[in-house]
Amino acid sequence: SKLAALFEHPLYNIPIPEVTKKDKLFVVNPMERFSLRSSGSDEWVSSSKAETLLPTGKTAYDTYPAWLKFHVGINRYELYPRRDPLMPTLLRDLATQRIVSSVQKSGGTQLKLIMTFPNYGQALFKPMKQTRDQETPIDFFYFSDFERHNAEIAAFHLDRILDFRRIPPVSGRLVNITKEIRDITTDKKLAKTFFISPVGNVCFYGECSYYCSTEHALCGKPDRLEGSMAALLPDKTLAKRRSWRSPWRRSYHKSKKAEWELNPNYCAQVRETPPYDRGHRLLDLIDMTVLDFLMGNMDRHHYETFEKFGNDTFLLHLDNGRGFGTHSRDELSILAPLRQCCSIKKSTYLRLQLLATQPYRLSDLLREALAADPLAPVLAEPHLRALDRRLGKVLAVVGRCLAR
C-alpha cells in the first residue's frame, strides 16, 4: 500500500504541539457515560438519569458512538489525528447506518439533506447531480456550476493525503429515495416535491434559491440515488464557528473583477490586515489555495474556524462540491495567493515535493484511497492524471518564488 507507506514517512510524523485542556474543543467528564433515553426522544443524557441502551465499555469513552468520539477529539491543531483508529468505523457508519430521519438543510443554492442515524449521529447528504465523466461546460461561470457528490468524497481523501486534515470525514452512499427519504421525512416542504417521472423513476427537487425545480429534479434508478455523506461538525450551539470572507474571494459577477485580480501588490495589503498580520493564518490560507488548485475549485468565498481557539488554529475546508469539475484545463487564477505572496509552509512544500516522486505519486495515492469507498470509482481517470500535472505547476510557482 502506497498510502500506508506515505503515512509512515517522517514528513507525516511531525508531532503536533502538546494538547492541553484549553486546546480541546470539548472537555469531557471522564465519568459520563453515553446513553440514550429509552423514550426515544432525540437527546442523549447521562446514564444516571436514564437506562443505558448502548453496551457499556470499560470507560465512559468506550460507550460513545464514533461520531461523538470524532467531536470529542477535535483540538486546536487538527480536526482528527493522522493515525485515527476511529476513521474506518466513522466512514462505515456514514455508509451503512440506518437512516431514521431526513430533512432538507436550509439555505444554500442547491438541495442538501440532513440525515440522522439511530445513534443520533448526523450527516450532510449531497445527491448526485453529474456523472463521473461529465465536465463543467467551458462557457459556464464558476457560480453556475453544480455541486458534485463525488468531489466531496475525493476532497476529503485529498485533504488527508496532503496532511491538512481539515475536512470532516465523507463517504459515498447509495440511498433508497422511497424508504430513506420520502417515507420518513417530517419536512413538509420537501415532501411536496416528490413525483414519479414519465419513465417511472422516483424524483424530488426540494426548495432552495437556484436549482430546486422539476427541471433540476433528482431522480433515482428507479429509486436508488448516489450521494455523499459528510459527518456533521458539532452543533454551533455547542461549538461556535466563525465565518471569514476570503481576501481572494471572486467577484461573483459576470463582468466585474475582484481587487486581487487587478492589483499585483494586493498581498502586501492583506499582510497588514488582521488576522493575516501575525501567526500562521496567511500560510493556512495558502494551504487551502493549493488544495483548491489541485481539485480545480474556484468557489472558495469563505472559510470557517472554531471560535474557541481564536485566530491561532486551523481553517475548516468545508463545501468542496465544486471541485473536480474539469480535468482538461487548469485554473491558474486559484493560485493567486501563492503567486502574489510567495509564501508557503516549509512542511507543506516538502510534502508536495514528496507527492511528486514516483513512490508517492499523488494520483496513485488518491486512487488507492478512493478505491475503498462504496461508490468507487469516485473520480474518472483524467481527473486523477490532472492532479499530477497541477502538482507540477504548484511546485513551479514555488520554484519561481525561491529564485526571485
Disulfide bonds with the S-S distance in Angstrom:
Cys203-Cys219 2.10
Cys208-Cys212 2.03
Cys267-Cys341 2.02
Cys342-Cys401 2.01
